[in-house]
Every structure is written in C-alpha cells, then in structure tokens.
Amino acid sequence: MLYYHYNATFRRTAVLTLCFLLSNFLLTLLSTSTQAVQAAPSPSFYLSATPTSEPKAIAPPDFFGVVGRDPWYDFNSDPTNPGRPNLALEEHFAQEISMMGARWIRIEFHAENRADKRGGYIDFSKYDPFIKEIAPRYGLKVVALLGGDLVLNQNAGDKDLHYTHLNDPSDLYDGSNPYIRFFAGRVREIADYYGDQVAAYEILNEPNSWYGFKADPEKVGTVMTLSYAHTKPSHPTIKLILGATIATGDPRLDHVLYLRGIYQSKAVQTFKQSGTHFEDNPFPFDGVAWHPYFPSAWDALYTVDQAKNLMRQMGDTHNKLWITETGLFGTKNNNNCGSGIASGREDEEQAQYLKIFYTQAALKQQDIATVFWFKFEDFYVNNQLVPMGLVHLAADDKLNYNPYFGKIVRYKPAYLSYQTLAAPNLPKAAVAAPAIQWSATNPTAPYYFSQTGHTLSGPFLNYWLKYGGTDLFGLPLTEPYKELDSGSGKIYMVQWFERERFEYHPENAGTNYEVLLGLLGNELLAKGCRTFDRAQTLVPTATPIPTKPGPTPIPTPPDRIYFKETGHNLVGTFKTYWEKRGGLAIFGYPISEEFGETNLADGHFYVVQYFERARFEYHPEHKGTPYEVELGLLGSPAIAERFGY
C-alpha cells in the first residue's frame, strides 16, 4: 500500500501561497457578482492539456494485454437484470483494464448444452455487449480463446466430440477426424458472426497439458491448418493464433519439442508448400502463442528465447510470439478489506516478476507481438483463492464474486507496476500550462496549479471556488477523466484532489448538485472493513470527559444534532464547521461519532469524525483560526493506491 506523505508545514505554506496568488482574482470575482459564482456552470472541461516530459510507456499500447474475466461466467449474476449479461461488472472491468494501460483483453468462449444441438451451441448474446459495445468504448482489442470448452459432448450422440477424440486417427486425406472437423467448423462459425470485432482468435489452449491430456502435435497442426483454411479467406484482417504451448520446466511437457512437432506436422508442412498463403505468410497461423510459467521471470524469458529460436529455425520469419499468458502467485489473502492491509512477500515478488518480464520482453519486440498478464483479478477454484490477479475483488461468504459490480477492494503492487510500464501518463501525468489561463476577466479559462502540474476548469473550477478552494479540497492531483461509479454503474467525469474527488452529474445540470463530492468517507471505511455501531442521542454533561481530547464538554441540545438516518451525533466545533462549510450537500451524513485516531498521512493523533464524503480532523493547536478543523487527506492515499503517487 502506497500512501501520500504530505508534510503539514509544507501543506500550510502551499495553502497560504495559493491563497495569496489567487486573492486578487477571487476578490474581484466575488465582489463583482455573487450571482456569477452561483450561476449554473457550463459543462465544459479543459481536456486538451499537453503532457509534460514524464516517463513514457516502455512499449506501444498494443504490446500490453491481460486475461480478463469471461462474460460467460457472470451471465445472469446481476439480480437487477436477470437473464442478461452483467453489464455493470463488464463495464467496470473494461474501464479498470483500460486505465492501467492494457490494449488487449483475452476472453474465452464456452459452449452451451442443448439436446437438439450436436456439440452444443454458442450463445452469442452472452458475449455481444462486451465485444460489440463495451470493449470498443474503452479502446480494448479482444482475443477470443477457442479451447476445449468450445465443443460439448453431453448428448447421447456426441461422445465422439469429447476433447480427447482430437487424437483419434484421421479418416480423410487432410489428416482430420470428426472432432477436428467439427472444431474447425465452430471456429469458422464464431469468426463469421463477429468478423473483425474480435481482432484475434487463439486456437486451442495449452494442448500439451490441457486437463492432463497431451494432444498429439500432429493433430494440433491439423486443427490449426483446417481452422485457418476454413476461416482466413473470408476474414483476411483477423489474426488466427496457434494455441499456446505451456512451458513450466516439467520435462513431460517437452515445450520446445512439442512446438517443433506442430511445425513439422504434415498439415502445416503441406500448407507451407502449397503456395496458398496470405500476406506472404507461408504458415497456417498469424502468430504463435506461448505460456511461460516459472517462479523466476528470467527462467520464463529463457523459454521465450527458446520458442523464438525454434520458430526461426523452422523458417518462420513472418510470425511473432504472442505471450497470451504469464504470471505468478501473489499473497493468498481472502480478506475483502483493502486499506490498511500490508502487501505480503508474494505480492512484492509478483510485482517484481511483472516488471522484469515486461521490461525484458519489450526489448524483443521484433520477435514478441504482445504480452498478456494472467490474470486481471484474483479468482477462485473449488472455493480456493488463486491470487494471480492484479486486483482483489469483493467476495461473499461462499467465496463467490460480488454479483453486482465486482467491486475492487485492493489494487495489488503488480497493478501499479503494470500501469507504470504501460500507462505512466494516465491520468496522473502533469500537464503543460495552458496558453490562456484563468483570470477575473477570463473566468472560463482553466486555472493552472504549478504545485502539482494540473488544471482546474469548467464546473469543477466553479465548485472549487464557490465552496472553499484549497482550504477545503486541496490541490488537484489528476486531470478530469471518466470513471465508472461501482455503486450506480454510471460513468461520470471525475477529478481527484488531495482531500476529495469531484464528480460531474449532468443529470443535475443547472442545480446545486451538478457537481458532487465522491463518497470517500464511505469508501475508505468500507475498504478498511471498519464499521461503527449506531449511537444514542448524547445526554448533555457539564464536565469534560477527562480521557477524551477534543471538543468537550458534550454540548446542550441546541449545539448538537442526532441524525437518525445514520445513527450518529454531530456536536460542537465539528457541527459549526459542517454547517458553515456546506452541511449535508457537501459532506453528507456523519457515519461515526468523534473519536481519536492516528492519521497515516502524517503520523499525528487527531480527534476525527467520518462523514459520507469526508473526514473531519480537530487541530487544537490552531484553535481560533480557520484551520481549527481540517478535512483529512482522503484523496491522496486513494489516488496513491490507484495510480502510484
């Protein structure tokens, strides 16, 4: 967990400095017309800022991929939309994957059983929203894995379609058998349906070890050649990738010899000699997939060199390797809490593996097309956690994923490593100062904050000025960008600040709720698995509580409010601050009583109270000044976990 350590003295200096710089502007603006500030802002943001010379990605976007969660698994998992894909979850994952810099996502197709369908059938409705709408919306290219689950053998007449029948003797001159022909036909069926909406298809998955069954490389060559010959002429723009050989160091898998056997298969060699080629590619595939799994990234990379060298030895100078899986176990931690959980040793090793593998593979782009991390999220097999993901999701008491939005409760160190390598400029990158900047006579231009290298404009700037500026919200830490709200499933324009997250709500345009603060108080407590029991209405007392620092004694009824909505009291100094600074509309309801805790940002002990959108901190050393109550830095640690500040 990364936290943003911000020195209190520097923070105060920054506040005063910014106040001085803005004082003339603000006085002019506020004295000219209060109505001008309160008017409904124009919903336009300055989004054309030019990044400064921050570190660039180590490779082009197409180099980065990730194995995602198949839409098939989450069909009918949203109780609010029964019998349909879980669109909110798919949208959430797509945005997160895009945000970390991946441009490829791999999903797998699974057949459905039906008595009148030989080999089952593909229910395209389970995949359509993701492939046709969601993935393109986030700039994601789809690789469809067409493996052993593509064909079923559950009907009485389908026993010859069990995956192991791939090895059956051939009964036609092309070396095929009934299983191979059926499989190749299904590949063509899916490609005909989606065309280039699916950019690449990976044919078979780890055939040298799939569920303990080792497919004959001669037959794998036949499957690939027949699938390619049936599909490529009608769909010349899609890529058909030879399914990955898995390399683990287990001598029984023979990863190098196995790949050699596929190249030397009769079907592949016949195709090579036939002259019926596409784009001068003499082989019946547009790339070769590879799955290296080793505890050491260096050992995994060694097998990548082995595969590349073999390809060149076999005369394949046209194709590149597609690393459609590699990965390492992280820390096995079922805890659904996020904040406050230290990364385990395995999490750090996972992040280091990712850094080494991607950095070294990026040096070999002449031979490697793309690298997919396995996997985006931790997952469960037989109720056992498999911690290979970059993020950890909320799960219920049966270890199933949260059926609504697959809420991410923890970004693991490997997530930050991936983003640092793939998308270091999103969205935290400092931007160059705009040529035209905000002034009292030009209030629609963006204001530039040199302290963080970010701009503030449009409705967010108006809201920031109106309700408290740096004192209340802090400095901006990102540019505006679109983010999915996991609570509602809606996408909003957001911008992060040291203390808060601004959200633009177009449905509230023209009202005081056009801009809202994110529910950071709720989110922080939820991630830390912290809850507070409902309190009773406070009984006034005439004497201070001797062991409790902070605003005492407990005030009489006019100086306190009990909120039955959340079951908490608001009293004294915090109540005064809450009322003067915007109350319910700004901060939300209290979700705790006052209590003392150590602030992880600066290590100091404060009396605090949590609200839906904020944390109040009482600073007795500033009693009688505007800084007696300050908002906690909720934005800084949240953005640090997400984007590595």
Sequence and secondary structure as in RCSB ss.txt:
>XXXX:A:sequence
MLYYHYNATFRRTAVLTLCFLLSNFLLTLLSTSTQAVQAAPSPSFYLSATPTSEPKAIAPPDFFGVVGRDPWYDF
NSDPTNPGRPNLALEEHFAQEISMMGARWIRIEFHAENRADKRGGYIDFSKYDPFIKEIAPRYGLKVVALLGGDL
VLNQNAGDKDLHYTHLNDPSDLYDGSNPYIRFFAGRVREIADYYGDQVAAYEILNEPNSWYGFKADPEKVGTVMT
LSYAHTKPSHPTIKLILGATIATGDPRLDHVLYLRGIYQSKAVQTFKQSGTHFEDNPFPFDGVAWHPYFPSAWDA
LYTVDQAKNLMRQMGDTHNKLWITETGLFGTKNNNNCGSGIASGREDEEQAQYLKIFYTQAALKQQDIATVFWFK
FEDFYVNNQLVPMGLVHLAADDKLNYNPYFGKIVRYKPAYLSYQTLAAPNLPKAAVAAPAIQWSATNPTAPYYFS
QTGHTLSGPFLNYWLKYGGTDLFGLPLTEPYKELDSGSGKIYMVQWFERERFEYHPENAGTNYEVLLGLLGNELL
AKGCRTFDRAQTLVPTATPIPTKPGPTPIPTPPDRIYFKETGHNLVGTFKTYWEKRGGLAIFGYPISEEFGETNL
ADGHFYVVQYFERARFEYHPEHKGTPYEVELGLLGSPAIAERFGY
>XXXX:A:secstr
       HHHHHHHHHHHHHHHHHHHHHHHHH HHHHHS   S       B S    SS GGGEEEE   GGGGT
T  TTSTTS  HHHHHHHHHHHHHTT  EEEEE   B  TTSTT B  GGGTHIIIIIIHHHTT EEEEEE GGG
S   SGGGGGGSGGGGGS   STTS  HHHHHHHHHHHHHHHHHGGGS EEEESS TTTBTTB   HHHHHHHHH
HHHHHHTTT TTSEEEEEEEEE S TTT HHHHHHHHHTSHHHHHHHHH   BTTB SS S EEEEE  SSHHHH
HHHHHHHHHHHHHTT  S  EEE               TT    HHHHHHHHHHHHHHHHHHTTTTTEEEEEES 
SB EEETTEEE  SSEEE B TTS B TTT  EEEE HHHHHHHHHH TTSSS  B   SS  BTTBTTS EEET
TTTEEE HHHHHHHHHHTHHHHH  B S  EEEE TTT  EEEEEEBSS EEEE GGGTTSTTSEEE  HHHHHH
HHTT            SS  TT  SS S   GGGEEEETTTTEEEEHHHHHHHHHTTHHHHH  B S  EEEE T
TT  EEEEEEETTEEEEE GGGTTSTTSEEE   HHHHHHHHH  
